[in-house]
Amino acid sequence: MYSLVSSINNVLWGHILVYLLLVAGVWFSVRLKFVQVGGFKHMFTLLKQSRQSDSLGISSFQALCTSLSARVGTGNLAGVAIAISVGGPGAVFWMWVIAFLGMATAFAESLLAQVYKVKNSAGEYRGGPAYYIKQGLNSKLLAVLFSISLMFGYTLVFNATQANTIVDALNHSYGFSQLMSGVVVTVVAGFIVIGGLRSIARFSELVVPIMALIFVATVLVITLLNAAQVPALIIEIVRSAFGLQEVAGATFAAAVQNGIKRGLYSNEAGAGSVPQAAAAASPKPNHPATQGYIQMLGVFIDTMVICTCTAVVIMLAGGYAGVEMTGIRLTQDAMTSHMGSVGGHFVAIAITLFAFTSIIGNYAYAESNLHFFKLDNRVGRSIFTAIFLGMTLLGTQLELKLVWAMADMAFGLMAVINVVAIMLLTPTIYAVAMHYQAQRRQNKEPRFKQGSVRVQGRLEEKIWTD
């Protein structure tokens, strides 16, 4: 199984996705006039009023926290460690590059999720790539392929990855039984997800900001205590990124490939996952581009802030050179070198929270596609929940190498389909984004109504008419 999955990943990540994601990031950055630069301050302005919502959707802030709950997980702690141990410090630079370009891609896909969103059987907003591919490109086959890839990834694989990392961290720090830890994680997750998207959004809104702030504050203290080493650390990252300095046998190609792979896996820009959360929001102001800006901020927080914090901790510890891929244990050992035994406990708690919120966020992403398959009823939801929780428990007993490889494969398939789709939908993205910016230049609160902008395909009835 591992050999088969690895062969598929070699094609996806070695010959297709690295180039496709870079091209997409550059394409949307240029077409949207570097919205990640010009709109950087505006992201934070929108955040101030992002907690407003209505009965049809969650708030923009809740959608951001839900997407961050899925983003901020093993990719930020274990994934960064893997990237550095395999690709060297230069992988961090390429994580920054893909995040910068990915901010524009995230803006584009989240805007589309809002434009083409629908109402489910309960009258709540749902959407994502499957919906904008079907309605915008009129391609039901491609929409079904994406939705199957997403359901495979977020129902069967990604939650297993997160659960696997939790029990591994707890076993490494405390010697807890992996099976018992897995049972506890699965049961607690079940209590939260059974309440649906709104329950998940409320949980994420409460937990995600607190855990992120504590983690960043801790790393800032460590960085200040080791300030003298920071200039050399930055030089090492840049030199390694361009193959000027090979570390532990990591080549230029390894740095690029692992930096982009883990950067995407962490911030998810272009993969088509975040649009599920973006579509569920009732944005303020009521315009699709609003959620584009908000979700662009999510990429910045995830990679530029939290992933960088993990990389700094590992590199300041100096213990990554020559190590094999050890995932979360490398991060734990690095933090222990800075904080003593407390460091191992800190990372164990952090990864437990980060990965657990990701499990919850993964459920929200997969659940949004039940409507696409007309399974958003009691029976369909019950079967889906049982499979999701069952795979969460099973994931705690699987070999880490295989779980990560399957996650890479599922993510890669999703990203290929989604990036092709959003590039084909560029005329709609550009028109809606320029409509928003034109109203801002006129000092008007941006509003979007069906017919105000020419879009590709068709919109769901009575979504953008009021």
LOMARSE-431133 format. One record per residue (C-alpha): chain; residue in one letter; x, y, z; residue number from 1. Coordinates in steps of 0.001 Angstrom, whole numbers, plus 500000, padded with zeros to 6 digits. Example, Ala and Ser with C-alpha at 12.3 -4.5 7.8 and 13.67 -1.06 7.14 Angstrom:
# residues 2
A	A	512300	495500	507800	1
A	S	513670	498940	507140	2
//
This chain:
# residues 466
A	M	500000	500000	500000	1
A	Y	502745	502433	500939	2
A	S	504626	501681	497709	3
A	L	501513	502349	495597	4
A	V	500629	505571	497399	5
A	S	504241	506770	497184	6
A	S	504286	506198	493422	7
A	I	501184	508348	493010	8
A	N	502676	511044	495258	9
A	N	505899	511076	493247	10
A	V	503889	512010	490176	11
A	L	501619	514483	491941	12
A	W	504216	516282	494038	13
A	G	507308	515699	491931	14
A	H	505954	516616	488505	15
A	I	502590	518358	488761	16
A	L	501588	520182	491925	17
A	V	504746	522117	492724	18
A	Y	504586	523835	489347	19
A	L	500800	524079	489229	20
A	L	500554	525786	492624	21
A	L	503375	528196	491865	22
A	V	501796	529112	488527	23
A	A	498361	529540	490145	24
A	G	499791	531697	492930	25
A	V	501610	533945	490478	26
A	W	498590	534036	488153	27
A	F	496130	535200	490811	28
A	S	498640	537563	492405	29
A	V	499107	539327	489057	30
A	R	495460	539182	487921	31
A	L	494219	540488	491286	32
A	K	496930	543177	491387	33
A	F	498713	541570	494349	34
A	V	495660	541640	496567	35
A	Q	497715	540088	499382	36
A	V	499774	543299	499488	37
A	G	497181	545959	498668	38
A	G	494532	544287	500829	39
A	F	496784	543394	503770	40
A	K	495572	546205	506024	41
A	H	491978	545723	504852	42
A	M	492003	542097	506094	43
A	F	492374	543323	509661	44
A	T	489783	546082	509143	45
A	L	487207	543484	508097	46
A	L	488129	541347	511085	47
A	K	486724	544034	513417	48
A	Q	483148	543485	512168	49
A	S	483507	539812	511313	50
A	R	481576	538484	514320	51
A	Q	478188	539516	512909	52
A	S	476031	536830	511288	53
A	D	472436	535804	510651	54
A	S	470261	532695	510905	55
A	L	471375	531373	507502	56
A	G	475116	531319	508071	57
A	I	477888	531474	510619	58
A	S	479889	534682	511070	59
A	S	482979	535449	508993	60
A	F	485061	535156	512157	61
A	Q	483599	531746	512930	62
A	A	484314	530660	509350	63
A	L	487909	531877	509766	64
A	C	488309	530023	513068	65
A	T	486737	526879	511604	66
A	S	489190	526960	508702	67
A	L	492053	527688	511098	68
A	S	490961	524786	513288	69
A	A	491474	522515	510276	70
A	R	494616	524314	509071	71
A	V	496425	524631	512380	72
A	G	497269	521043	513174	73
A	T	499965	518499	512501	74
A	G	501174	520485	509497	75
A	N	502236	523330	511785	76
A	L	504156	521213	514288	77
A	A	504875	517756	512849	78
A	G	504764	518844	509188	79
A	V	507270	521667	509629	80
A	A	509593	519283	511461	81
A	I	509375	516812	508573	82
A	A	510005	519560	506016	83
A	I	513156	520739	507803	84
A	S	514515	517270	508537	85
A	V	514081	516168	504900	86
A	G	514495	519439	502992	87
A	G	516798	521358	505317	88
A	P	516272	524919	506625	89
A	G	515681	526108	503045	90
A	A	512294	524418	503103	91
A	V	511128	527182	505456	92
A	F	511829	529825	502806	93
A	W	509763	527959	500235	94
A	M	506961	527603	502768	95
A	W	506966	531412	502973	96
A	V	506911	531737	499180	97
A	I	503974	529374	498717	98
A	A	502137	531114	501570	99
A	F	502619	534570	500030	100
A	L	501420	533395	496635	101
A	G	498810	531186	498262	102
A	M	497159	534175	499913	103
A	A	495955	535295	496464	104
A	T	494839	531759	495612	105
A	A	492949	531519	498920	106
A	F	491238	534833	498160	107
A	A	490112	533501	494777	108
A	E	488721	530161	495940	109
A	S	486950	531608	498994	110
A	L	485348	534333	496867	111
A	L	484038	531666	494484	112
A	A	482680	529624	497397	113
A	Q	480547	532607	498390	114
A	V	479403	533420	494850	115
A	Y	478145	529895	494158	116
A	K	476981	528878	497646	117
A	V	473662	527063	498133	118
A	K	471233	526259	500943	119
A	N	471049	522777	502407	120
A	S	467945	520974	503654	121
A	A	468050	522980	506905	122
A	G	468217	526287	505030	123
A	E	471866	526936	505970	124
A	Y	474606	527988	503565	125
A	R	476896	525330	502121	126
A	G	479375	525401	499250	127
A	G	482892	524773	498031	128
A	P	484678	523606	494886	129
A	A	482168	520866	494041	130
A	Y	479470	523524	493930	131
A	Y	481348	526188	491958	132
A	I	482664	523578	489533	133
A	K	479170	522268	488880	134
A	Q	477430	525649	488690	135
A	G	480225	527827	487337	136
A	L	481825	525426	484860	137
A	N	478776	523227	484290	138
A	S	480951	520145	484834	139
A	K	479190	517650	487059	140
A	L	481822	514947	486434	141
A	L	484706	517137	487623	142
A	A	482616	518268	490587	143
A	V	481929	514657	491583	144
A	L	485629	513755	491263	145
A	F	486604	516623	493538	146
A	S	483915	515836	496070	147
A	I	484941	512169	496198	148
A	S	488574	513205	496739	149
A	L	487538	515578	499524	150
A	M	485284	513040	501211	151
A	F	488083	510458	501045	152
A	G	490588	512902	502505	153
A	Y	488478	514506	505203	154
A	T	486393	511502	506197	155
A	L	489020	508770	506035	156
A	V	492561	510175	506023	157
A	F	493173	513627	507489	158
A	N	491356	512961	510743	159
A	A	493400	509743	511028	160
A	T	496587	511802	510513	161
A	Q	495675	514242	513256	162
A	A	494604	511508	515699	163
A	N	497775	509548	514951	164
A	T	499923	512552	515852	165
A	I	498002	513211	519084	166
A	V	498465	509703	520445	167
A	D	502102	509601	519320	168
A	A	502825	512857	521175	169
A	L	501048	511685	524330	170
A	N	502786	508319	524193	171
A	H	506191	509981	523723	172
A	S	505663	512423	526620	173
A	Y	503627	510406	529096	174
A	G	503674	506796	527961	175
A	F	499889	506821	527502	176
A	S	498399	503852	525685	177
A	Q	497770	504806	522066	178
A	L	494522	502858	522004	179
A	M	493126	504487	525158	180
A	S	494194	507945	523978	181
A	G	492531	507246	520642	182
A	V	489262	506253	522328	183
A	V	489209	509451	524407	184
A	V	489957	511656	521376	185
A	T	487240	509960	519327	186
A	V	484579	510190	522040	187
A	V	485235	513881	522783	188
A	A	485231	514699	519048	189
A	G	481925	512870	518707	190
A	F	480276	515054	521362	191
A	I	481265	518198	519447	192
A	V	480610	517224	515828	193
A	I	477220	515712	516565	194
A	G	475952	519287	516987	195
A	G	476777	520109	513362	196
A	L	478558	523072	511777	197
A	R	477273	525703	514202	198
A	S	478516	523687	517179	199
A	I	481895	523275	515469	200
A	A	482044	527001	514673	201
A	R	481316	527978	518291	202
A	F	483965	525569	519562	203
A	S	486537	526854	517064	204
A	E	485745	530487	517815	205
A	L	486459	529877	521490	206
A	V	489503	527582	521365	207
A	V	491527	528461	518234	208
A	P	492434	532113	519024	209
A	I	493496	531260	522584	210
A	M	495713	528304	521657	211
A	A	497334	530218	518781	212
A	L	498132	533247	520930	213
A	I	499664	531130	523706	214
A	F	501834	529233	521220	215
A	V	503061	532385	519454	216
A	A	503751	534189	522750	217
A	T	505833	531243	524001	218
A	V	507921	531165	520835	219
A	L	508451	534940	520971	220
A	V	509936	534559	524457	221
A	I	512242	531762	523243	222
A	T	513302	533890	520261	223
A	L	514097	536914	522437	224
A	L	516170	534756	524775	225
A	N	518146	533536	521737	226
A	A	518138	536811	519797	227
A	A	521859	536661	519042	228
A	Q	521344	533500	516961	229
A	V	518468	534868	514850	230
A	P	520519	536691	512126	231
A	A	522576	533543	511435	232
A	L	519379	531491	511388	233
A	I	517826	533709	508686	234
A	I	521009	533572	506593	235
A	E	521027	529790	506863	236
A	I	517407	529571	505690	237
A	V	518082	531729	502616	238
A	R	521367	530039	501693	239
A	S	519854	526587	502023	240
A	A	516757	527630	500048	241
A	F	518827	528261	496922	242
A	G	521180	525319	497311	243
A	L	524074	527470	498469	244
A	Q	524378	525427	501645	245
A	E	523342	521794	501871	246
A	V	522352	520647	505341	247
A	A	522099	516958	506262	248
A	G	522204	516043	502575	249
A	A	519141	518173	501745	250
A	T	519405	519469	498176	251
A	F	517862	522504	496488	252
A	A	515153	520301	494971	253
A	A	514382	518722	498353	254
A	A	514071	522150	499955	255
A	V	511648	523391	497285	256
A	Q	509541	520232	497156	257
A	N	509225	519756	500906	258
A	G	508702	523451	501622	259
A	I	505870	523713	499117	260
A	K	504344	520360	500052	261
A	R	504245	521070	503785	262
A	G	503318	524708	503218	263
A	L	500282	523660	501207	264
A	Y	499399	520884	503616	265
A	S	499422	523418	506443	266
A	N	497754	526508	504933	267
A	E	495664	524554	502371	268
A	A	495679	527445	499866	269
A	G	494496	526117	496523	270
A	A	493585	522678	497832	271
A	G	489872	523473	497829	272
A	S	489280	522627	501486	273
A	V	488911	526083	503045	274
A	P	486089	527119	500660	275
A	Q	483785	524711	502522	276
A	A	484060	526961	505602	277
A	A	484068	530184	503582	278
A	A	480786	529294	501870	279
A	A	479004	528751	505192	280
A	A	479427	532382	506267	281
A	S	477092	535354	506070	282
A	P	479775	537985	505426	283
A	K	479695	541577	506633	284
A	P	479664	543549	504360	285
A	N	477465	541262	502310	286
A	H	479807	540615	499377	287
A	P	481669	537449	498261	288
A	A	485021	539251	498288	289
A	T	484660	539901	502031	290
A	Q	485250	536250	502813	291
A	G	488103	536212	500319	292
A	Y	489959	538793	502403	293
A	I	489127	537046	505672	294
A	Q	490379	533655	504471	295
A	M	493485	535268	502984	296
A	L	494292	536281	506552	297
A	G	494008	532622	507552	298
A	V	496918	531665	505262	299
A	F	499039	534440	506765	300
A	I	498321	533347	510346	301
A	D	498837	529671	509611	302
A	T	502117	529732	507700	303
A	M	503757	533126	508114	304
A	V	503118	533131	511857	305
A	I	502555	529675	513364	306
A	C	504672	527541	510983	307
A	T	507483	530075	511255	308
A	C	507290	529840	515039	309
A	T	507751	526063	514880	310
A	A	510674	526382	512465	311
A	V	512385	528936	514720	312
A	V	512058	526670	517760	313
A	I	513531	523682	515875	314
A	M	516380	525611	514263	315
A	L	517385	527487	517409	316
A	A	517673	524116	519118	317
A	G	520096	523011	516373	318
A	G	519064	519389	516638	319
A	Y	517547	518879	513186	320
A	A	520779	518222	511275	321
A	G	521161	514600	510276	322
A	V	517917	513377	511858	323
A	E	515466	511085	510113	324
A	M	511816	512038	509647	325
A	T	510410	511891	513150	326
A	G	507440	514241	512893	327
A	I	506170	515668	516151	328
A	R	508966	514131	518229	329
A	L	511532	516424	516595	330
A	T	509449	519439	517630	331
A	Q	509024	518061	521139	332
A	D	512758	517479	521541	333
A	A	513525	520990	520252	334
A	M	511119	522609	522702	335
A	T	512555	520496	525532	336
A	S	516018	521851	524764	337
A	H	514672	525393	525279	338
A	M	512328	524864	528210	339
A	G	513567	521708	529881	340
A	S	511022	519013	530681	341
A	V	508275	521638	530540	342
A	G	508934	521994	526794	343
A	G	507928	518416	526049	344
A	H	504731	518862	528019	345
A	F	504018	522161	526237	346
A	V	504301	520601	522775	347
A	A	502287	517554	523806	348
A	I	499455	519816	524952	349
A	A	499814	522123	521928	350
A	I	499736	519308	519381	351
A	T	496819	517701	521170	352
A	L	494817	520934	520909	353
A	F	496019	521824	517401	354
A	A	495371	518357	516014	355
A	F	492086	517912	517870	356
A	T	490667	521158	516475	357
A	S	491781	519957	513046	358
A	I	489745	516790	513472	359
A	I	486725	518945	514257	360
A	G	487393	521204	511279	361
A	N	487831	518208	508991	362
A	Y	484342	517031	509913	363
A	A	482927	520432	508931	364
A	Y	484602	520274	505511	365
A	A	483356	516774	504719	366
A	E	479877	517481	506106	367
A	S	479419	520371	503686	368
A	N	479547	517917	500778	369
A	L	476716	515734	502068	370
A	H	474275	518148	500423	371
A	F	476071	517717	497100	372
A	F	475314	513987	497208	373
A	K	471832	514611	498664	374
A	L	472826	512883	501891	375
A	D	472141	515785	504268	376
A	N	469403	513898	506058	377
A	R	469330	512031	509377	378
A	V	470339	508656	507926	379
A	G	473066	510008	505681	380
A	R	474499	512207	508411	381
A	S	474485	509349	510947	382
A	I	476335	506966	508623	383
A	F	478836	509680	507700	384
A	T	479497	510532	511368	385
A	A	480005	506875	512282	386
A	I	482537	506375	509460	387
A	F	484347	509619	510336	388
A	L	484725	508741	514019	389
A	G	485624	505137	513206	390
A	M	488498	506265	510970	391
A	T	489621	508717	513634	392
A	L	490021	505837	516073	393
A	L	491601	503553	513473	394
A	G	494090	506272	512547	395
A	T	495602	506132	516013	396
A	Q	496769	502562	515313	397
A	L	498196	503040	511806	398
A	E	501830	503516	510854	399
A	L	502685	507236	510634	400
A	K	504532	506938	507320	401
A	L	501554	505404	505525	402
A	V	499061	507851	507034	403
A	W	501095	510866	505923	404
A	A	501557	509395	502436	405
A	M	497802	508858	502021	406
A	A	497161	512398	503257	407
A	D	499576	513748	500643	408
A	M	497822	511756	497921	409
A	A	494311	512898	498852	410
A	F	495453	516492	499197	411
A	G	497261	516382	495887	412
A	L	494251	515056	493981	413
A	M	492017	517732	495496	414
A	A	494496	520493	494687	415
A	V	494938	519511	491034	416
A	I	491189	519545	490376	417
A	N	490560	522720	492353	418
A	V	493414	524766	490883	419
A	V	492364	523891	487326	420
A	A	488781	524891	488176	421
A	I	489544	528241	489793	422
A	M	491879	529207	486950	423
A	L	489066	528497	484484	424
A	L	486804	530668	486655	425
A	T	489249	533598	486658	426
A	P	486850	535940	484757	427
A	T	484293	535603	487564	428
A	I	486918	536037	490290	429
A	Y	488298	539176	488650	430
A	A	484877	540707	487986	431
A	V	483612	540167	491549	432
A	A	486865	541379	493131	433
A	M	486924	544553	490998	434
A	H	483237	545152	491829	435
A	Y	484118	545109	495526	436
A	Q	487104	547400	495140	437
A	A	485191	549856	492938	438
A	Q	482552	550319	495641	439
A	R	485257	550854	498262	440
A	R	486854	553579	496108	441
A	Q	483443	555286	496019	442
A	N	483306	555128	499846	443
A	K	480322	552784	499678	444
A	E	479813	549671	501760	445
A	P	480313	546852	499222	446
A	R	477124	544987	498343	447
A	F	476624	542155	495892	448
A	K	473412	541216	494134	449
A	Q	472698	538713	491409	450
A	G	473029	540521	488089	451
A	S	475314	543277	489386	452
A	V	478321	541417	487976	453
A	R	478480	539065	485026	454
A	V	479545	535650	486287	455
A	Q	480123	532325	484592	456
A	G	477450	529656	484799	457
A	R	474497	530074	487130	458
A	L	473920	531101	490731	459
A	E	471665	529364	493232	460
A	E	468237	531003	493285	461
A	K	467407	533425	496107	462
A	I	470938	533536	497542	463
A	W	472104	536896	496205	464
A	T	468736	538426	495308	465
A	D	467918	540168	498622	466
//
